[in-house]
Amino acid sequence: MVFGRLTEFGYLCRRQVRLENDVDVHGGRLLRAEEEGAVAIRWAGRKDRRCPPRNPATDARRPMTRQETRSQRRQPGDRETLLAAAMDAHRLGALDRAERLYARLLAAEPGAAPALRLAGVLARERGELGLSLRRLRAAADAAPGDARPLAELGLSLLAAGELDAAEEALRAALAIDGGEQRARANLGALLQYRGHVDAAIDCYRRLLADGGPDPELACNLAMTLADAARVDDALALLDEYLDREPGQPLLLAARGAVLVGSGRWAESLAALESATRRNPADDHALVNLASARRALGDRSGAEAALRAALRVNPAHARAAADLVNLLAAQAPAAGVALGRAFLARHPGAGPVLASLALALRDAGDDEAADALSGPDRWLWTTELETPAGWPDLAAFLAALRERVLGEPSLRPAPPSKATRDGLQTGELRLDAEPLLAALRAQLLQAVDACIAAWRAAGLDSRVAPLPGREPRLLRAWATVLGPGGRQTPHHHPLARVSGVLYLDLPAAMAGPGGTQGWLEFGLPPDRLTWRCRPPTRLVAPRPGRLVLFPSRLFHRTLPFSASGQRISIAFDVETLSAEIS
C-alpha cells in the first residue's frame, strides 16, 4: 500500500529476516510461519523507488560539485535545497549519499524534525535500527504535534520486535491525527499479528470505509476473519475483490492461504497455482502450495514448490524444514545433508532443527537426534515462586485465572491453530498492569535459571546455540480447554525458548491415575513423516507448575473428559539485538 504523496515516503521497513523468529518486514511483510496457511501480513509502506522528475539543482544521479558543497556549508539558511537533495537521493535508493546529506542537515540543526524523521526512516532501511529509534524519538520530541514521527517510530519498533512500544507509538500517532492512515494500517497489522482479531478487524474495516477498496488491506482483513473462525466471510471478501481484479496474485495467494489454513487442500490448489504463476517470487505462496500438494499426495510437486521458495528466499526456514522432511522420507541421508547445510548458514533455525532431528533418527543417529530434541535432555520443570506482595501462590494463580477469563481477546481458536475445542487469547500485555508485570518477572527469572541449567549440562552447540544475555522479548497468551479439548502436535518456530504455566485444572485431573490432559513431548504433527518413532515424555500439569523447553520441541495436550477448565499461560522468549535495547 502506498499512502500519501511521494514526498512523504519512507515508512516501509527494510530489515532482513531474522532466522530465530521468522519475522520478515523486508518489503512490508510480517510472516507468521507458525501456522498452516501462513501468509505475509502487509505493512503500509512504500513499495517502489519511482524516480521523481529530474531536478538539475537536486538530482541525486550526479555527485555534488565542490562549489555546491562549499556553498551549502556557507549558507545554512538554504536548508530546503539540501533537504530536497537528500530526499531525492533517498527516493532513488542512493542511501549512502542520502545519509551524508541528512547528517549534514542535522549537524547544522540537530533538532530539525523533518530531517530527523527522514533520517530515522533511512537508518531503518539500512538496517541500523538503534540509530533509527534514536532519530525518530528525537523527531517526535521536536514536533510533539506531528503524528508522522510517531507513526514511523512505531514501524521501527515493530522491526525491532518491541511490540508493546510499537503499539503505544502507533496509538499516540492516531491520538494526534486520527486520519493518519499509515499508523492505523500498521496498528491493524500489529493487532492481527498479536491475535487481537476483533480490534484488527475494526481497524481494517474503518480504513476500507474511509479510503475505498485496497487489495492489500483486504488480504489482511480476510486473514484476520479466518483467524476469527469466519472462513466463509474471508473467502467472500476475497472473491469480491477478485471479481474486480481477476488474477490479482496477492488476492489469489490470500485465498489459497485461507483454504490451506482450513485444511481445504484441493480447493486451495487452483488459487495457489495461479498466484505463483503470476508472481513466482511469492515464497510464502509457494510454501502453501507445497503443503497442499503434499497433503494431496503430490510429493514431487511439493518438492518443486519448496525448492522454488528457497530459490526466492534462501533463508526461508519453513521451506527448508519441510524440504528436509520430504527428502528424508525417501532418503534420510539427503534430508540430514540439507538440514545441516542450512543450519551452517543459519544456526538456530527452529523449524529446520526439528526436521533435522527426525531425519537423524530415521538415519539411525539417535544420539545426534537426542542432542537436538530429546525430551529427557531438554525439559526443565519447576514450581513458580510467589511474587513479592502476594500472600501465597494460590492467590496469585487465582488472580491470573480471573484475568485470563476476563480477557477481551479470549475466543474460540481457529482451525489454523493447534488448539481444538478450546479458547485462546491474543497476546497479553505483560507490562500493562501490576499482576502481569509480576508474572513477567517470575517467568524471565525462570528462563534465566533454565538456560543456565542447559548450559551447565553442555547442551549448547554451534547449530543450536543457546540464548545469551541479549535483551529478551516475552510474548504470552492463555489457553482455556474444556471437556474434549486438546492441542495437536506443534512447535513454536518464532522463538528460542518456550514454556507453559498451569493456573487451574479440573478437580478430577489433579487426582492419581490416568494421563488425560497431560502435556506430551516428542511426536510431530501429522503433516510430517518419520520412520522411527521419536521418544516421548509426559508431564503432569498442576497449578503453579512451570515447564520450559526449546521452542523447536514438538508437543501436544492430550484430550480429557473431566468437567471443568484446564487453564494455562503459554509463552515464547525471543532475543533482541543489544543495539535495539
HELIX and SHEET records of a PDB file:
HELIX    1   1 LEU A    6  GLU A    8  5                                   3    
HELIX    2   2 ARG A   66  ARG A   74  1                                   9    
HELIX    3   3 ARG A   79  ARG A   91  1                                  13    
HELIX    4   4 LEU A   95  ALA A  108  1                                  14    
HELIX    5   5 ALA A  113  GLU A  125  1                                  13    
HELIX    6   6 LEU A  129  ALA A  142  1                                  14    
HELIX    7   7 ALA A  147  ALA A  160  1                                  14    
HELIX    8   8 LEU A  163  ILE A  176  1                                  14    
HELIX    9   9 GLN A  181  TYR A  193  1                                  13    
HELIX   10  10 VAL A  197  GLY A  211  1                                  15    
HELIX   11  11 PRO A  215  ASP A  227  1                                  13    
HELIX   12  12 VAL A  231  ARG A  244  1                                  14    
HELIX   13  13 PRO A  249  GLY A  261  1                                  13    
HELIX   14  14 TRP A  265  ARG A  278  1                                  14    
HELIX   15  15 ASP A  283  ALA A  295  1                                  13    
HELIX   16  16 ARG A  299  VAL A  312  1                                  14    
HELIX   17  17 ALA A  317  GLN A  330  1                                  14    
HELIX   18  18 PRO A  332  ARG A  345  1                                  14    
HELIX   19  19 GLY A  350  ASP A  362  1                                  13    
HELIX   20  20 ASP A  366  SER A  373  1                                   8    
HELIX   21  21 PRO A  375  TRP A  378  1                                   4    
HELIX   22  22 LEU A  393  LEU A  405  1                                  13    
HELIX   23  23 PRO A  434  ALA A  456  1                                  23    
HELIX   24  24 ALA A  507  ALA A  510  5                                   4    
SHEET    1   A 2 ARG A  29  LEU A  30  0                                        
SHEET    2   A 2 ILE A  41  ARG A  42 -1                                        
SHEET    1   B 7 TRP A 380  GLU A 383  0                                        
SHEET    2   B 7 ARG A 545  PRO A 550 -1                                        
SHEET    3   B 7 VAL A 497  ASP A 504 -1                                        
SHEET    4   B 7 ARG A 566  THR A 575 -1                                        
SHEET    5   B 7 ARG A 472  HIS A 490 -1                                        
SHEET    6   B 7 THR A 419  GLN A 424 -1                                        
SHEET    7   B 7 ARG A 411  PRO A 412 -1                                        
SHEET    1   C 8 TRP A 380  GLU A 383  0                                        
SHEET    2   C 8 ARG A 545  PRO A 550 -1                                        
SHEET    3   C 8 VAL A 497  ASP A 504 -1                                        
SHEET    4   C 8 ARG A 566  THR A 575 -1                                        
SHEET    5   C 8 ARG A 472  HIS A 490 -1                                        
SHEET    6   C 8 HIS A 555  THR A 557 -1                                        
SHEET    7   C 8 LEU A 519  PHE A 521 -1                                        
SHEET    8   C 8 ARG A 537  VAL A 539 -1                                        
END                                                                             
